[in-house]
């Protein structure tokens, strides 16, 4: 399949547009992955603080039973 000169006038700019769109999609995916990783880290830290906070509420005799 060969392209005529007039077809090339449309094909080259469209190829550049496709490259720009592909780059934008890759950047969008990277941003989404970064956001998801940040959210997982925040959730993990929140859960860890909750567990530590709950442990501080336990009575002293609980620890004696746990570690004896």
PDB file of N, CA, C, O and CB in Angstrom:
ATOM      1  N   UNK A   1       0.841  -1.164   0.000  1.00  0.00           N
ATOM      2  CA  UNK A   1       0.000   0.000   0.000  1.00  0.00           C
ATOM      3  C   UNK A   1       0.892   1.235   0.000  1.00  0.00           C
ATOM      4  O   UNK A   1       1.667   1.457   0.931  1.00  0.00           O
ATOM      5  CB  UNK A   1      -0.960  -0.006   1.211  1.00  0.00           C
ATOM      6  N   UNK A   2       0.777   2.004  -1.017  1.00  0.00           N
ATOM      7  CA  UNK A   2       1.568   3.229  -1.092  1.00  0.00           C
ATOM      8  C   UNK A   2       0.636   4.426  -0.931  1.00  0.00           C
ATOM      9  O   UNK A   2      -0.535   4.386  -1.311  1.00  0.00           O
ATOM     10  CB  UNK A   2       2.354   3.312  -2.438  1.00  0.00           C
ATOM     11  N   UNK A   3       1.191   5.488  -0.356  1.00  0.00           N
ATOM     12  CA  UNK A   3       0.401   6.701  -0.137  1.00  0.00           C
ATOM     13  C   UNK A   3       0.757   7.737  -1.187  1.00  0.00           C
ATOM     14  O   UNK A   3       1.920   7.896  -1.558  1.00  0.00           O
ATOM     15  CB  UNK A   3       0.635   7.267   1.285  1.00  0.00           C
ATOM     16  N   UNK A   4      -0.238   8.422  -1.647  1.00  0.00           N
ATOM     17  CA  UNK A   4      -0.010   9.501  -2.593  1.00  0.00           C
ATOM     18  C   UNK A   4       0.413  10.742  -1.821  1.00  0.00           C
ATOM     19  O   UNK A   4       0.258  10.802  -0.601  1.00  0.00           O
ATOM     20  CB  UNK A   4      -1.279   9.778  -3.447  1.00  0.00           C
ATOM     21  N   UNK A   5       0.945  11.731  -2.527  1.00  0.00           N
ATOM     22  CA  UNK A   5       1.449  12.949  -1.897  1.00  0.00           C
ATOM     23  C   UNK A   5       0.366  13.653  -1.078  1.00  0.00           C
ATOM     24  O   UNK A   5       0.643  14.160   0.009  1.00  0.00           O
ATOM     25  CB  UNK A   5       1.998  13.899  -2.956  1.00  0.00           C
ATOM     26  N   UNK A   6      -0.834  13.685  -1.579  1.00  0.00           N
ATOM     27  CA  UNK A   6      -1.919  14.364  -0.863  1.00  0.00           C
ATOM     28  C   UNK A   6      -2.280  13.600   0.409  1.00  0.00           C
ATOM     29  O   UNK A   6      -2.621  14.216   1.418  1.00  0.00           O
ATOM     30  CB  UNK A   6      -3.162  14.509  -1.769  1.00  0.00           C
ATOM     31  N   UNK A   7      -2.211  12.289   0.377  1.00  0.00           N
ATOM     32  CA  UNK A   7      -2.491  11.472   1.562  1.00  0.00           C
ATOM     33  C   UNK A   7      -1.419  11.668   2.620  1.00  0.00           C
ATOM     34  O   UNK A   7      -1.717  11.632   3.814  1.00  0.00           O
ATOM     35  CB  UNK A   7      -2.592   9.989   1.186  1.00  0.00           C
ATOM     36  N   UNK A   8      -0.176  11.874   2.202  1.00  0.00           N
ATOM     37  CA  UNK A   8       0.927  12.087   3.141  1.00  0.00           C
ATOM     38  C   UNK A   8       0.743  13.379   3.926  1.00  0.00           C
ATOM     39  O   UNK A   8       1.161  13.477   5.080  1.00  0.00           O
ATOM     40  CB  UNK A   8       2.263  12.116   2.396  1.00  0.00           C
ATOM     41  N   UNK A   9       0.111  14.375   3.292  1.00  0.00           N
ATOM     42  CA  UNK A   9      -0.126  15.639   3.982  1.00  0.00           C
ATOM     43  C   UNK A   9      -1.021  15.446   5.210  1.00  0.00           C
ATOM     44  O   UNK A   9      -0.922  16.200   6.178  1.00  0.00           O
ATOM     45  CB  UNK A   9      -0.759  16.653   3.023  1.00  0.00           C
ATOM     46  N   UNK A  10      -1.882  14.449   5.166  1.00  0.00           N
ATOM     47  CA  UNK A  10      -2.766  14.164   6.296  1.00  0.00           C
ATOM     48  C   UNK A  10      -2.168  13.121   7.235  1.00  0.00           C
ATOM     49  O   UNK A  10      -2.414  13.161   8.441  1.00  0.00           O
ATOM     50  CB  UNK A  10      -4.121  13.688   5.793  1.00  0.00           C
ATOM     51  N   UNK A  11      -1.401  12.204   6.704  1.00  0.00           N
ATOM     52  CA  UNK A  11      -0.875  11.098   7.506  1.00  0.00           C
ATOM     53  C   UNK A  11       0.181  11.561   8.505  1.00  0.00           C
ATOM     54  O   UNK A  11       0.161  11.115   9.653  1.00  0.00           O
ATOM     55  CB  UNK A  11      -0.287  10.031   6.598  1.00  0.00           C
ATOM     56  N   UNK A  12       1.092  12.429   8.114  1.00  0.00           N
ATOM     57  CA  UNK A  12       2.185  12.848   9.002  1.00  0.00           C
ATOM     58  C   UNK A  12       1.659  13.628  10.213  1.00  0.00           C
ATOM     59  O   UNK A  12       2.034  13.293  11.337  1.00  0.00           O
ATOM     60  CB  UNK A  12       3.199  13.707   8.227  1.00  0.00           C
ATOM     61  N   UNK A  13       0.813  14.647  10.044  1.00  0.00           N
ATOM     62  CA  UNK A  13       0.293  15.335  11.232  1.00  0.00           C
ATOM     63  C   UNK A  13      -0.519  14.407  12.145  1.00  0.00           C
ATOM     64  O   UNK A  13      -0.472  14.541  13.367  1.00  0.00           O
ATOM     65  CB  UNK A  13      -0.571  16.512  10.807  1.00  0.00           C
ATOM     66  N   UNK A  14      -1.249  13.485  11.558  1.00  0.00           N
ATOM     67  CA  UNK A  14      -2.034  12.549  12.371  1.00  0.00           C
ATOM     68  C   UNK A  14      -1.111  11.652  13.190  1.00  0.00           C
ATOM     69  O   UNK A  14      -1.446  11.305  14.323  1.00  0.00           O
ATOM     70  CB  UNK A  14      -2.957  11.691  11.477  1.00  0.00           C
ATOM     71  N   UNK A  15       0.019  11.276  12.655  1.00  0.00           N
ATOM     72  CA  UNK A  15       0.981  10.456  13.374  1.00  0.00           C
ATOM     73  C   UNK A  15       1.534  11.223  14.572  1.00  0.00           C
ATOM     74  O   UNK A  15       1.706  10.654  15.650  1.00  0.00           O
ATOM     75  CB  UNK A  15       2.123  10.016  12.441  1.00  0.00           C
ATOM     76  N   UNK A  16       1.812  12.510  14.387  1.00  0.00           N
ATOM     77  CA  UNK A  16       2.303  13.328  15.488  1.00  0.00           C
ATOM     78  C   UNK A  16       1.229  13.487  16.564  1.00  0.00           C
ATOM     79  O   UNK A  16       1.534  13.463  17.756  1.00  0.00           O
ATOM     80  CB  UNK A  16       2.751  14.703  14.975  1.00  0.00           C
ATOM     81  N   UNK A  17      -0.009  13.647  16.149  1.00  0.00           N
ATOM     82  CA  UNK A  17      -1.110  13.749  17.111  1.00  0.00           C
ATOM     83  C   UNK A  17      -1.236  12.462  17.917  1.00  0.00           C
ATOM     84  O   UNK A  17      -1.455  12.497  19.128  1.00  0.00           O
ATOM     85  CB  UNK A  17      -2.437  14.056  16.389  1.00  0.00           C
ATOM     86  N   UNK A  18      -1.098  11.338  17.244  1.00  0.00           N
ATOM     87  CA  UNK A  18      -1.197  10.048  17.928  1.00  0.00           C
ATOM     88  C   UNK A  18      -0.086   9.910  18.958  1.00  0.00           C
ATOM     89  O   UNK A  18      -0.316   9.382  20.045  1.00  0.00           O
ATOM     90  CB  UNK A  18      -1.135   8.888  16.918  1.00  0.00           C
ATOM     91  N   UNK A  19       1.106  10.373  18.635  1.00  0.00           N
ATOM     92  CA  UNK A  19       2.219  10.323  19.583  1.00  0.00           C
ATOM     93  C   UNK A  19       1.965  11.177  20.806  1.00  0.00           C
ATOM     94  O   UNK A  19       2.283  10.774  21.925  1.00  0.00           O
ATOM     95  CB  UNK A  19       3.496  10.767  18.914  1.00  0.00           C
ATOM     96  N   UNK A  20       1.395  12.356  20.604  1.00  0.00           N
ATOM     97  CA  UNK A  20       1.071  13.240  21.730  1.00  0.00           C
ATOM     98  C   UNK A  20       0.003  12.624  22.621  1.00  0.00           C
ATOM     99  O   UNK A  20       0.091  12.689  23.847  1.00  0.00           O
ATOM    100  CB  UNK A  20       0.601  14.607  21.221  1.00  0.00           C
ATOM    101  N   UNK A  21      -0.992  12.036  22.005  1.00  0.00           N
ATOM    102  CA  UNK A  21      -2.070  11.405  22.772  1.00  0.00           C
ATOM    103  C   UNK A  21      -1.532  10.232  23.572  1.00  0.00           C
ATOM    104  O   UNK A  21      -1.899  10.047  24.732  1.00  0.00           O
ATOM    105  CB  UNK A  21      -3.204  10.938  21.842  1.00  0.00           C
ATOM    106  N   UNK A  22      -0.665   9.441  22.961  1.00  0.00           N
ATOM    107  CA  UNK A  22      -0.075   8.307  23.666  1.00  0.00           C
ATOM    108  C   UNK A  22       0.760   8.782  24.864  1.00  0.00           C
ATOM    109  O   UNK A  22       0.693   8.182  25.936  1.00  0.00           O
ATOM    110  CB  UNK A  22       0.797   7.475  22.704  1.00  0.00           C
ATOM    111  N   UNK A  23       1.530   9.834  24.693  1.00  0.00           N
ATOM    112  CA  UNK A  23       2.338  10.373  25.797  1.00  0.00           C
ATOM    113  C   UNK A  23       1.438  10.884  26.919  1.00  0.00           C
ATOM    114  O   UNK A  23       1.730  10.666  28.094  1.00  0.00           O
ATOM    115  CB  UNK A  23       3.261  11.509  25.294  1.00  0.00           C
ATOM    116  N   UNK A  24       0.353  11.558  26.568  1.00  0.00           N
ATOM    117  CA  UNK A  24      -0.582  12.051  27.579  1.00  0.00           C
ATOM    118  C   UNK A  24      -1.204  10.896  28.359  1.00  0.00           C
ATOM    119  O   UNK A  24      -1.365  10.982  29.576  1.00  0.00           O
ATOM    120  CB  UNK A  24      -1.681  12.897  26.924  1.00  0.00           C
ATOM    121  N   UNK A  25      -1.552   9.825  27.666  1.00  0.00           N
ATOM    122  CA  UNK A  25      -2.125   8.658  28.336  1.00  0.00           C
ATOM    123  C   UNK A  25      -1.124   8.016  29.286  1.00  0.00           C
ATOM    124  O   UNK A  25      -1.498   7.579  30.375  1.00  0.00           O
ATOM    125  CB  UNK A  25      -2.596   7.633  27.307  1.00  0.00           C
ATOM    126  N   UNK A  26       0.142   7.953  28.887  1.00  0.00           N
ATOM    127  CA  UNK A  26       1.169   7.387  29.765  1.00  0.00           C
ATOM    128  C   UNK A  26       1.343   8.252  31.010  1.00  0.00           C
ATOM    129  O   UNK A  26       1.465   7.727  32.116  1.00  0.00           O
ATOM    130  CB  UNK A  26       2.511   7.254  29.016  1.00  0.00           C
ATOM    131  N   UNK A  27       1.354   9.566  30.838  1.00  0.00           N
ATOM    132  CA  UNK A  27       1.477  10.468  31.987  1.00  0.00           C
ATOM    133  C   UNK A  27       0.271  10.326  32.913  1.00  0.00           C
ATOM    134  O   UNK A  27       0.415  10.332  34.135  1.00  0.00           O
ATOM    135  CB  UNK A  27       1.618  11.930  31.515  1.00  0.00           C
ATOM    136  N   UNK A  28      -0.896  10.200  32.333  1.00  0.00           N
ATOM    137  CA  UNK A  28      -2.122  10.036  33.126  1.00  0.00           C
ATOM    138  C   UNK A  28      -2.041   8.759  33.956  1.00  0.00           C
ATOM    139  O   UNK A  28      -2.407   8.758  35.131  1.00  0.00           O
ATOM    140  CB  UNK A  28      -3.372  10.003  32.207  1.00  0.00           C
ATOM    141  N   UNK A  29      -1.566   7.678  33.353  1.00  0.00           N
ATOM    142  CA  UNK A  29      -1.433   6.412  34.071  1.00  0.00           C
ATOM    143  C   UNK A  29      -0.423   6.524  35.203  1.00  0.00           C
ATOM    144  O   UNK A  29      -0.654   5.994  36.290  1.00  0.00           O
ATOM    145  CB  UNK A  29      -1.022   5.297  33.112  1.00  0.00           C
ATOM    146  N   UNK A  30       0.697   7.208  34.965  1.00  0.00           N
ATOM    147  CA  UNK A  30       1.698   7.384  36.015  1.00  0.00           C
ATOM    148  C   UNK A  30       1.133   8.188  37.181  1.00  0.00           C
ATOM    149  O   UNK A  30       1.388   7.868  38.341  1.00  0.00           O
ATOM    150  CB  UNK A  30       2.944   8.075  35.453  1.00  0.00           C
ATOM    151  N   UNK A  31       0.379   9.214  36.878  1.00  0.00           N
ATOM    152  CA  UNK A  31      -0.227  10.038  37.926  1.00  0.00           C
ATOM    153  C   UNK A  31      -1.234   9.218  38.725  1.00  0.00           C
ATOM    154  O   UNK A  31      -1.286   9.323  39.951  1.00  0.00           O
ATOM    155  CB  UNK A  31      -0.911  11.283  37.315  1.00  0.00           C
ATOM    156  N   UNK A  32      -2.023   8.411  38.048  1.00  0.00           N
ATOM    157  CA  UNK A  32      -3.001   7.571  38.741  1.00  0.00           C
ATOM    158  C   UNK A  32      -2.309   6.550  39.648  1.00  0.00           C
ATOM    159  O   UNK A  32      -2.768   6.307  40.764  1.00  0.00           O
ATOM    160  CB  UNK A  32      -3.899   6.849  37.724  1.00  0.00           C
ATOM    161  N   UNK A  33      -1.213   5.953  39.180  1.00  0.00           N
ATOM    162  CA  UNK A  33      -0.471   4.993  39.993  1.00  0.00           C
ATOM    163  C   UNK A  33       0.136   5.675  41.209  1.00  0.00           C
ATOM    164  O   UNK A  33       0.120   5.123  42.309  1.00  0.00           O
ATOM    165  CB  UNK A  33       0.625   4.316  39.163  1.00  0.00           C
ATOM    166  N   UNK A  34       0.667   6.867  41.014  1.00  0.00           N
ATOM    167  CA  UNK A  34       1.252   7.614  42.123  1.00  0.00           C
ATOM    168  C   UNK A  34       0.194   7.961  43.157  1.00  0.00           C
ATOM    169  O   UNK A  34       0.429   7.847  44.360  1.00  0.00           O
ATOM    170  CB  UNK A  34       1.930   8.888  41.613  1.00  0.00           C
ATOM    171  N   UNK A  35      -0.956   8.380  42.690  1.00  0.00           N
ATOM    172  CA  UNK A  35      -2.046   8.716  43.597  1.00  0.00           C
ATOM    173  C   UNK A  35      -2.507   7.482  44.378  1.00  0.00           C
ATOM    174  O   UNK A  35      -2.749   7.561  45.583  1.00  0.00           O
ATOM    175  CB  UNK A  35      -3.222   9.321  42.817  1.00  0.00           C
ATOM    176  N   UNK A  36      -2.626   6.352  43.695  1.00  0.00           N
ATOM    177  CA  UNK A  36      -3.049   5.117  44.358  1.00  0.00           C
ATOM    178  C   UNK A  36      -2.023   4.692  45.410  1.00  0.00           C
ATOM    179  O   UNK A  36      -2.402   4.282  46.506  1.00  0.00           O
ATOM    180  CB  UNK A  36      -3.250   3.991  43.323  1.00  0.00           C
ATOM    181  N   UNK A  37      -0.745   4.785  45.094  1.00  0.00           N
ATOM    182  CA  UNK A  37       0.298   4.410  46.054  1.00  0.00           C
ATOM    183  C   UNK A  37       0.267   5.334  47.266  1.00  0.00           C
ATOM    184  O   UNK A  37       0.442   4.882  48.398  1.00  0.00           O
ATOM    185  CB  UNK A  37       1.688   4.451  45.388  1.00  0.00           C
ATOM    186  N   UNK A  38       0.049   6.607  47.036  1.00  0.00           N
ATOM    187  CA  UNK A  38      -0.026   7.575  48.138  1.00  0.00           C
ATOM    188  C   UNK A  38      -1.236   7.264  49.021  1.00  0.00           C
ATOM    189  O   UNK A  38      -1.149   7.346  50.246  1.00  0.00           O
ATOM    190  CB  UNK A  38      -0.113   9.032  47.590  1.00  0.00           C
ATOM    191  N   UNK A  39      -2.342   6.913  48.412  1.00  0.00           N
ATOM    192  CA  UNK A  39      -3.553   6.590  49.174  1.00  0.00           C
ATOM    193  C   UNK A  39      -3.346   5.330  50.007  1.00  0.00           C
ATOM    194  O   UNK A  39      -3.786   5.276  51.156  1.00  0.00           O
ATOM    195  CB  UNK A  39      -4.756   6.408  48.228  1.00  0.00           C
ATOM    196  N   UNK A  40      -2.690   4.326  49.457  1.00  0.00           N
ATOM    197  CA  UNK A  40      -2.406   3.096  50.198  1.00  0.00           C
ATOM    198  C   UNK A  40      -1.513   3.401  51.398  1.00  0.00           C
ATOM    199  O   UNK A  40      -1.732   2.875  52.489  1.00  0.00           O
ATOM    200  CB  UNK A  40      -1.736   2.045  49.279  1.00  0.00           C
ATOM    201  N   UNK A  41      -0.516   4.243  51.197  1.00  0.00           N
ATOM    202  CA  UNK A  41       0.388   4.620  52.291  1.00  0.00           C
ATOM    203  C   UNK A  41      -0.382   5.360  53.390  1.00  0.00           C
ATOM    204  O   UNK A  41      -0.195   5.079  54.574  1.00  0.00           O
ATOM    205  CB  UNK A  41       1.548   5.503  51.760  1.00  0.00           C
ATOM    206  N   UNK A  42      -1.237   6.294  53.007  1.00  0.00           N
ATOM    207  CA  UNK A  42      -2.029   7.031  53.994  1.00  0.00           C
ATOM    208  C   UNK A  42      -2.947   6.087  54.774  1.00  0.00           C
ATOM    209  O   UNK A  42      -3.067   6.209  55.993  1.00  0.00           O
ATOM    210  CB  UNK A  42      -2.861   8.128  53.303  1.00  0.00           C
ATOM    211  N   UNK A  43      -3.598   5.142  54.077  1.00  0.00           N
ATOM    212  CA  UNK A  43      -4.473   4.185  54.742  1.00  0.00           C
ATOM    213  C   UNK A  43      -3.693   3.312  55.714  1.00  0.00           C
ATOM    214  O   UNK A  43      -4.160   3.033  56.818  1.00  0.00           O
ATOM    215  CB  UNK A  43      -5.189   3.316  53.713  1.00  0.00           C
ATOM    216  N   UNK A  44      -2.512   2.883  55.306  1.00  0.00           N
ATOM    217  CA  UNK A  44      -1.673   2.047  56.158  1.00  0.00           C
ATOM    218  C   UNK A  44      -1.265   2.792  57.429  1.00  0.00           C
ATOM    219  O   UNK A  44      -1.313   2.238  58.527  1.00  0.00           O
ATOM    220  CB  UNK A  44      -0.429   1.588  55.393  1.00  0.00           C
ATOM    221  N   UNK A  45      -0.866   4.051  57.265  1.00  0.00           N
ATOM    222  CA  UNK A  45      -0.473   4.856  58.427  1.00  0.00           C
ATOM    223  C   UNK A  45      -1.665   5.093  59.352  1.00  0.00           C
ATOM    224  O   UNK A  45      -1.522   5.061  60.574  1.00  0.00           O
ATOM    225  CB  UNK A  45       0.120   6.203  57.973  1.00  0.00           C
ATOM    226  N   UNK A  46      -2.828   5.326  58.775  1.00  0.00           N
ATOM    227  CA  UNK A  46      -4.028   5.544  59.582  1.00  0.00           C
ATOM    228  C   UNK A  46      -4.379   4.288  60.374  1.00  0.00           C
ATOM    229  O   UNK A  46      -4.706   4.368  61.558  1.00  0.00           O
ATOM    230  CB  UNK A  46      -5.211   5.958  58.691  1.00  0.00           C
ATOM    231  N   UNK A  47      -4.311   3.138  59.727  1.00  0.00           N
ATOM    232  CA  UNK A  47      -4.609   1.877  60.413  1.00  0.00           C
ATOM    233  C   UNK A  47      -3.601   1.606  61.520  1.00  0.00           C
ATOM    234  O   UNK A  47      -3.962   1.118  62.590  1.00  0.00           O
ATOM    235  CB  UNK A  47      -4.620   0.711  59.416  1.00  0.00           C
ATOM    236  N   UNK A  48      -2.343   1.921  61.263  1.00  0.00           N
ATOM    237  CA  UNK A  48      -1.310   1.705  62.272  1.00  0.00           C
ATOM    238  C   UNK A  48      -1.562   2.604  63.486  1.00  0.00           C
ATOM    239  O   UNK A  48      -1.428   2.154  64.624  1.00  0.00           O
ATOM    240  CB  UNK A  48       0.095   1.975  61.680  1.00  0.00           C
ATOM    241  N   UNK A  49      -1.921   3.847  63.257  1.00  0.00           N
ATOM    242  CA  UNK A  49      -2.222   4.752  64.372  1.00  0.00           C
ATOM    243  C   UNK A  49      -3.438   4.258  65.147  1.00  0.00           C
ATOM    244  O   UNK A  49      -3.475   4.369  66.372  1.00  0.00           O
ATOM    245  CB  UNK A  49      -2.466   6.188  63.858  1.00  0.00           C
ATOM    246  N   UNK A  50      -4.430   3.716  64.452  1.00  0.00           N
ATOM    247  CA  UNK A  50      -5.627   3.206  65.116  1.00  0.00           C
ATOM    248  C   UNK A  50      -5.277   2.040  66.017  1.00  0.00           C
ATOM    249  O   UNK A  50      -5.756   1.963  67.148  1.00  0.00           O
ATOM    250  CB  UNK A  50      -6.681   2.784  64.087  1.00  0.00           C
ATOM    251  N   UNK A  51      -4.444   1.128  65.528  1.00  0.00           N
ATOM    252  CA  UNK A  51      -4.047  -0.039  66.327  1.00  0.00           C
ATOM    253  C   UNK A  51      -3.265   0.405  67.554  1.00  0.00           C
ATOM    254  O   UNK A  51      -3.524  -0.072  68.659  1.00  0.00           O
ATOM    255  CB  UNK A  51      -3.204  -1.022  65.483  1.00  0.00           C
ATOM    256  N   UNK A  52      -2.317   1.307  67.373  1.00  0.00           N
ATOM    257  CA  UNK A  52      -1.522   1.797  68.502  1.00  0.00           C
ATOM    258  C   UNK A  52      -2.429   2.490  69.498  1.00  0.00           C
ATOM    259  O   UNK A  52      -2.275   2.303  70.705  1.00  0.00           O
ATOM    260  CB  UNK A  52      -0.409   2.758  68.025  1.00  0.00           C
ATOM    261  N   UNK A  53      -3.365   3.282  69.019  1.00  0.00           N
ATOM    262  CA  UNK A  53      -4.298   3.976  69.901  1.00  0.00           C
ATOM    263  C   UNK A  53      -5.164   3.012  70.688  1.00  0.00           C
ATOM    264  O   UNK A  53      -5.423   3.241  71.870  1.00  0.00           O
ATOM    265  CB  UNK A  53      -5.174   4.908  69.102  1.00  0.00           C
ATOM    266  N   UNK A  54      -5.615   1.938  70.058  1.00  0.00           N
ATOM    267  CA  UNK A  54      -6.437   0.939  70.738  1.00  0.00           C
ATOM    268  C   UNK A  54      -5.627   0.185  71.784  1.00  0.00           C
ATOM    269  O   UNK A  54      -6.149  -0.140  72.850  1.00  0.00           O
ATOM    270  CB  UNK A  54      -7.032  -0.043  69.724  1.00  0.00           C
ATOM    271  N   UNK A  55      -4.366  -0.097  71.496  1.00  0.00           N
ATOM    272  CA  UNK A  55      -3.536  -0.813  72.463  1.00  0.00           C
ATOM    273  C   UNK A  55      -3.343   0.008  73.732  1.00  0.00           C
ATOM    274  O   UNK A  55      -3.260  -0.554  74.825  1.00  0.00           O
ATOM    275  CB  UNK A  55      -2.176  -1.159  71.848  1.00  0.00           C
ATOM    276  N   UNK A  56      -3.273   1.289  73.605  1.00  0.00           N
ATOM    277  CA  UNK A  56      -3.086   2.145  74.781  1.00  0.00           C
ATOM    278  C   UNK A  56      -4.314   2.134  75.684  1.00  0.00           C
ATOM    279  O   UNK A  56      -4.215   2.469  76.865  1.00  0.00           O
ATOM    280  CB  UNK A  56      -2.773   3.577  74.349  1.00  0.00           C
ATOM    281  N   UNK A  57      -5.458   1.756  75.150  1.00  0.00           N
ATOM    282  CA  UNK A  57      -6.686   1.729  75.932  1.00  0.00           C
ATOM    283  C   UNK A  57      -6.837   0.438  76.744  1.00  0.00           C
ATOM    284  O   UNK A  57      -7.681   0.364  77.637  1.00  0.00           O
ATOM    285  CB  UNK A  57      -7.878   1.899  75.017  1.00  0.00           C
ATOM    286  N   UNK A  58      -6.031  -0.569  76.439  1.00  0.00           N
ATOM    287  CA  UNK A  58      -6.163  -1.851  77.116  1.00  0.00           C
ATOM    288  C   UNK A  58      -5.702  -1.741  78.569  1.00  0.00           C
ATOM    289  O   UNK A  58      -4.755  -1.014  78.867  1.00  0.00           O
ATOM    290  CB  UNK A  58      -5.359  -2.932  76.380  1.00  0.00           C
ATOM    291  N   UNK A  59      -6.370  -2.462  79.473  1.00  0.00           N
ATOM    292  CA  UNK A  59      -5.961  -2.427  80.875  1.00  0.00           C
ATOM    293  C   UNK A  59      -4.620  -3.134  81.084  1.00  0.00           C
ATOM    294  O   UNK A  59      -4.219  -3.967  80.273  1.00  0.00           O
ATOM    295  CB  UNK A  59      -7.034  -3.071  81.754  1.00  0.00           C
ATOM    296  N   UNK A  60      -3.944  -2.801  82.159  1.00  0.00           N
ATOM    297  CA  UNK A  60      -2.615  -3.344  82.432  1.00  0.00           C
ATOM    298  C   UNK A  60      -2.638  -4.859  82.587  1.00  0.00           C
ATOM    299  O   UNK A  60      -1.705  -5.532  82.148  1.00  0.00           O
ATOM    300  CB  UNK A  60      -2.039  -2.709  83.684  1.00  0.00           C
ATOM    301  N   UNK A  61      -3.690  -5.415  83.205  1.00  0.00           N
ATOM    302  CA  UNK A  61      -3.730  -6.868  83.415  1.00  0.00           C
ATOM    303  C   UNK A  61      -3.805  -7.635  82.096  1.00  0.00           C
ATOM    304  O   UNK A  61      -3.445  -8.811  82.056  1.00  0.00           O
ATOM    305  CB  UNK A  61      -4.923  -7.240  84.294  1.00  0.00           C
ATOM    306  N   UNK A  62      -4.252  -7.016  81.043  1.00  0.00           N
ATOM    307  CA  UNK A  62      -4.282  -7.672  79.741  1.00  0.00           C
ATOM    308  C   UNK A  62      -2.863  -7.997  79.279  1.00  0.00           C
ATOM    309  O   UNK A  62      -2.612  -9.081  78.752  1.00  0.00           O
ATOM    310  CB  UNK A  62      -4.997  -6.785  78.704  1.00  0.00           C
ATOM    311  N   UNK A  63      -1.947  -7.071  79.475  1.00  0.00           N
ATOM    312  CA  UNK A  63      -0.562  -7.291  79.060  1.00  0.00           C
ATOM    313  C   UNK A  63       0.098  -8.376  79.884  1.00  0.00           C
ATOM    314  O   UNK A  63       0.927  -9.125  79.367  1.00  0.00           O
ATOM    315  CB  UNK A  63       0.236  -6.003  79.169  1.00  0.00           C
ATOM    316  N   UNK A  64      -0.256  -8.479  81.175  1.00  0.00           N
ATOM    317  CA  UNK A  64       0.311  -9.527  82.023  1.00  0.00           C
ATOM    318  C   UNK A  64      -0.087 -10.893  81.515  1.00  0.00           C
ATOM    319  O   UNK A  64       0.738 -11.806  81.481  1.00  0.00           O
ATOM    320  CB  UNK A  64      -0.136  -9.355  83.474  1.00  0.00           C
ATOM    321  N   UNK A  65      -1.351 -11.053  81.116  1.00  0.00           N
ATOM    322  CA  UNK A  65      -1.822 -12.323  80.586  1.00  0.00           C
ATOM    323  C   UNK A  65      -1.202 -12.622  79.228  1.00  0.00           C
ATOM    324  O   UNK A  65      -0.887 -13.769  78.911  1.00  0.00           O
ATOM    325  CB  UNK A  65      -3.337 -12.320  80.477  1.00  0.00           C
ATOM    326  N   UNK A  66      -1.036 -11.597  78.453  1.00  0.00           N
ATOM    327  CA  UNK A  66      -0.511 -11.745  77.096  1.00  0.00           C
ATOM    328  C   UNK A  66       0.937 -12.189  77.089  1.00  0.00           C
ATOM    329  O   UNK A  66       1.315 -13.038  76.283  1.00  0.00           O
ATOM    330  CB  UNK A  66      -0.644 -10.446  76.339  1.00  0.00           C
ATOM    331  N   UNK A  67       1.753 -11.635  77.968  1.00  0.00           N
ATOM    332  CA  UNK A  67       3.192 -11.890  77.939  1.00  0.00           C
ATOM    333  C   UNK A  67       3.655 -12.867  79.015  1.00  0.00           C
ATOM    334  O   UNK A  67       4.861 -13.021  79.206  1.00  0.00           O
ATOM    335  CB  UNK A  67       3.936 -10.596  78.092  1.00  0.00           C
ATOM    336  N   UNK A  68       2.759 -13.523  79.715  1.00  0.00           N
ATOM    337  CA  UNK A  68       3.224 -14.492  80.723  1.00  0.00           C
ATOM    338  C   UNK A  68       3.081 -15.908  80.262  1.00  0.00           C
ATOM    339  O   UNK A  68       3.427 -16.834  80.996  1.00  0.00           O
ATOM    340  CB  UNK A  68       2.472 -14.317  82.009  1.00  0.00           C
TER     341      UNK A  68
END
